[in-house]
Amino acid sequence: MSDIKGIQISLKEVSPERLKKACSYALQKYAVKVDNDAKRLAPVNFGRLRSAIGFDAAQIVTTNTVTFFCNVDYAAYMEFGTGPYAAKYVTSLEPEWQSLAQQFKGNGEGRVPAHPFLYPAITRNYPLIAEKLAEFIKNDRS
């Protein structure tokens, strides 16, 4: 028996097809929530940053993975900050995110404070995946 958020299920009862559908359902719900939260948290000047945030919905269905993006060239600098602001904020992140931030390291002289929008949206919503998996498995009896 496995306990997923209080719901007891036998993993033998979950077919691979049903598990794939459950994962796709959970990731879709997670992606929509992250997308909405990131847009809400993103700093707004003219709204270009907010409108550039998104995720690849087709990827969820085909690969059961989700990729978030922000298609403006300054998104990483807003997320991580620049110069001393980035140096301070980036060290507080998980190693994978630190590595990502390193790709945008400039000359260390920037003056833009970090305005995290994607990282908090992604990490705060992790529990939603397990919640939605359990919800799907409990409600889907097909």
C-alpha positions in Angstrom: 0.0 0.0 0.0 1.1 3.5 -0.7 -0.2 6.7 1.0 -0.7 9.7 -1.3 -2.1 12.6 0.7 -4.3 10.4 2.8 -5.6 8.2 0.0 -4.5 4.5 0.3 -4.1 2.8 -3.0 -2.4 -0.4 -4.1 0.1 0.5 -6.8 -0.8 -2.8 -8.5 -4.3 -1.4 -9.1 -2.9 1.5 -11.1 -2.3 0.5 -14.7 0.5 2.3 -16.6 -2.0 4.0 -18.9 -4.0 5.3 -15.9 -0.8 6.4 -14.2 0.2 8.3 -17.3 -3.2 10.0 -17.5 -3.0 10.9 -13.8 0.5 12.4 -14.2 -0.7 14.4 -17.3 -3.7 15.7 -15.3 -1.6 16.6 -12.3 1.1 18.4 -14.4 -1.5 20.3 -16.3 -3.1 21.6 -13.1 0.3 22.4 -11.7 1.4 24.2 -14.8 -1.7 26.4 -15.0 -1.3 27.3 -11.3 2.5 28.1 -11.7 1.7 30.1 -14.8 -0.9 32.2 -13.0 1.2 32.7 -9.9 4.3 33.7 -11.9 2.3 36.3 -13.8 0.9 37.6 -10.6 4.4 37.8 -9.0 6.2 39.3 -12.0 7.1 43.0 -11.8 5.0 45.1 -14.2 6.2 48.1 -16.1 4.4 47.8 -19.4 3.3 44.1 -19.0 5.7 42.6 -21.5 7.3 40.4 -18.9 4.0 39.1 -17.6 2.6 38.4 -21.1 5.8 36.4 -22.0 5.4 33.9 -19.2 4.1 30.5 -20.3 4.4 26.7 -20.5 4.4 24.1 -23.2 1.0 22.3 -22.8 1.7 19.9 -25.6 4.8 18.7 -23.9 2.8 17.6 -20.9 0.7 15.3 -23.0 3.5 13.8 -25.0 6.3 13.5 -22.4 4.7 14.0 -19.0 7.1 16.9 -18.3 6.5 20.6 -18.2 8.8 23.4 -19.3 8.1 27.0 -18.2 9.4 29.9 -20.2 9.5 33.7 -20.3 10.3 34.9 -23.8 11.9 38.3 -23.1 15.6 38.8 -23.0 15.6 40.5 -19.6 13.5 37.9 -17.7 16.5 36.2 -15.9 17.9 39.6 -14.8 14.5 40.4 -13.3 14.2 37.0 -11.7 17.7 36.8 -10.2 18.7 40.5 -10.1 22.1 41.8 -11.2 25.4 42.7 -9.6 25.4 42.5 -5.8 21.7 41.9 -5.7 22.1 38.7 -7.7 25.2 37.7 -5.7 23.1 37.8 -2.5 19.9 36.2 -3.9 21.3 33.5 -6.1 23.2 31.9 -3.2 19.9 31.3 -1.4 18.6 29.1 -4.3 18.7 25.4 -4.9 21.9 24.3 -6.8 20.0 23.7 -10.0 18.7 27.2 -10.0 22.1 28.6 -9.0 23.5 26.9 -12.1 20.8 28.4 -14.3 21.4 31.9 -12.8 25.2 31.5 -13.6 24.3 31.4 -17.3 23.2 35.1 -17.0 26.0 36.3 -14.9 27.1 39.7 -16.2 30.1 41.8 -15.2 28.9 42.1 -11.5 28.1 45.8 -11.7 24.4 45.7 -12.2 21.9 47.6 -10.1 18.7 45.6 -10.5 17.3 44.0 -7.4 15.9 40.5 -7.7 12.2 40.3 -8.4 11.6 36.5 -8.2 8.5 35.4 -10.0 9.1 32.0 -11.6 11.2 30.3 -8.9 8.6 31.0 -6.1 5.7 30.0 -8.3 7.3 26.7 -9.2 8.5 25.7 -5.8 5.5 26.8 -3.8 3.2 24.7 -6.0 5.1 21.4 -5.8 2.6 19.9 -3.3 -0.1 20.5 -5.9 1.3 17.7 -8.1 0.8 15.0 -5.4 -2.6 16.5 -4.5 -3.8 16.3 -8.1 -2.4 12.8 -8.7 -4.3 11.6 -5.7 -7.4 13.4 -6.8 -7.3 11.8 -10.3 -6.6 8.3 -9.0 -9.4 8.6 -6.4 -12.0 10.0 -8.9 -11.0 8.1 -12.1 -12.4 4.6 -12.0 -12.0 3.9 -15.7 
